[in-house]
């Protein structure tokens, strides 16, 4: 488990942790523990929300929080979202779409998708009753999509890369076991803040639903998962959670 946690932190954040074990068992543990790395990302985003300059309005605080999320993750998930948008938006066959996703440039679909996702995240954070708690829940919920994307029966779209390393390594039972404490923690957080127990639990559920729908579409179009698909799922799930948490 320690090896898996080190690998998860190394893969999903900029925290300088060296992962000695990068084999398939450690990678499986890394994906199961991915929600724990959401605590790191969420804490980084909460700093400008809680400790920003006095008198700073909610909107610029939200912008700084989203920027902190991008920084702590090397914008890795945002890059995956842009690449997946370009691949799926091309309407090309799977092999060609995957080739588009591997390019270093970003096309129009990627730019528009990134812009919309970031705008939604900022707007949601600026309007939620407790932005710091909301970003913590959303960061964890976003990474909860990863164990489900690695569950048995979900193939890899390529023979190499992160997708091939972790695809099919997690049972549905293990994914459920990871989900239960996240739901409980979110509900408890909602109970002690202005977010509310039900809204917080619904945010996690919405994150998983959106991730599931996108995962199913990506697998149908690409033939399986890739590292870019994982990154896109994290961003979409977190955005969905923030939108729920911003509702009145």
URMOFEN-V526984 format. One record per run of one state. SS is the DSSP state (~ for helix, > for strand, _ for the rest). FROM is the first residue (numbers start at 1). TO is the last residue. If there is no record, write none. Layout:
SS_FROM_TO, SS_FROM_TO
This chain:
__1_1, ~_2_12, __13_23, ~_24_32, __33_33, ~_34_51, __52_57, ~_58_72, __73_75, ~_76_89, __90_93, ~_94_102, __103_107, ~_108_127, __128_130, ~_131_149, __150_150, >_151_151, __152_155, >_156_156, __157_160, ~_161_166, __167_169, >_170_170, __171_171, ~_172_191, __192_196, ~_197_222, __223_224, >_225_225, __226_226, ~_227_245, __246_248
